[in-house]
């Protein structure tokens, strides 16, 4: 019998020292940070901390409130940096539940240096010194960068893809992320951005959504979002989902809530879990998939409370809890950070890593955004470590095209940072456009990441863009 030429030559009684891997897996052990390290919360009991209403009532909404909670741990320099960002740059208002703040530099006393470096702070509590100084916004950035409102079938119902829609039920969230792709609609106005507002009353808007879906049986998939469905009164949310379940054409319903990460106490409330169980049972009886999509960007956000809430939702009958994160420079844009997060989601919380999006081209986002080439390298770097079903797809949400894997660009000019994309379906604004499937659409890398010739080209182009606008 011939011996394989690849057979090992190490004696049977010898253990070979394995070569180091580019990434070393570590089992994530979730630990709830001690909120009593904040001077303002030294007397807060566990019962209070686990109460969603207490969390909502004690959100930090401004610099003075943060100073009161943090005591002297954060210097006047940091607080002035935050105030300058809110005054001169922020597209989202400040609204952070105590649970979110407690995941910033989670296992140390409140201290300025650690906060400046912390990944959760970088995207949940941006400061002026974070912003890209020369190119804070891309020359082609826009408030509704994905043109969602342009594709409203009725107010708040975006029909962008052939078989699925996005239903925006509310324009508020339990917490606001600095990089929010719906910064034109979600949250209260900031000095830089006067927000759009829904015109219809909520009941009328939801009625029109249901009427449209009843008349459009080609739609089988409904993402129920906002804002955040954690801010929709439970009876209203439950009634809307129940009406969706009455439509035979709807086969998938996805509830979108970053509140699972930022306010897990909401999803642990007995009334909410009981309601999820009722809706899940009805969905199963009708052959409909009911899932929840959340949004975590750093492993330290997967605390025991988050894990408890996620597993309680699964036990109540949801088919899946999935994570849709965003690739953000300084937060999760390394293979190690991305894999640590994915394993934390899987190991601790039973959450499936699903998508990581390139940050959209909204104003003020250049310090977060990655060039396409870097995202392509990240996708390749994480392959082979995670189970196949839990290996996230890194995607670029291209205006008028939609989600595309980062390696699906038709062409890519790396010097000017311009990638070209085509698509295989018509959006609702192109239903009578015979050239829609041949048209080339573009996505743009952050200018500050380009080589010198590319930056020079955009400096010249910015003058022309400004003159035309």
Buried (B, 14 or more C-beta within 10 A) or exposed (E): EEEEEEEEEEEEEEEEEEEEEEBEEEEBEBEBBEBEBBBBBEEBEEEBBBBBEBBBEBBBEBBEBBBEBBBEBBBEEBBEBBBBBBEBBBBBBBBBBBBBBBBBBBEBEBBBEBBBEBBBBBBBBBBBBBBBEEBBBBBBBBBBBBBBBBBBBBBBBBBBBBEBBBBBBBBBBBBBBBBBBBBBBBBBEBEBBEBBEBEEEBEEBBBBBBEBBBEBEEBBBBBBBBBBBBBBEBEBBBEBBBBBBEBEBBBBBBBBBBBBBBBBBBBBBEEBBEBBBBBBEBBEEBEBBBBBBBBBBBBBBBBBBBBBBBBBBBEBBBBBBBBBBBBBBBBBBBBBBBBBBBBBBBBBBBBBBBBBBBBBBBBBBBBBBBBBBBBBBBBEBBEEBBEEEBBBBBBBBBBBBBBBBBBBBEEBBBEBBBBBBBBEEBBBBBEEEEEBEEEEBBBBBBBBBBEEEBBEBBEEBBEEEEEEE
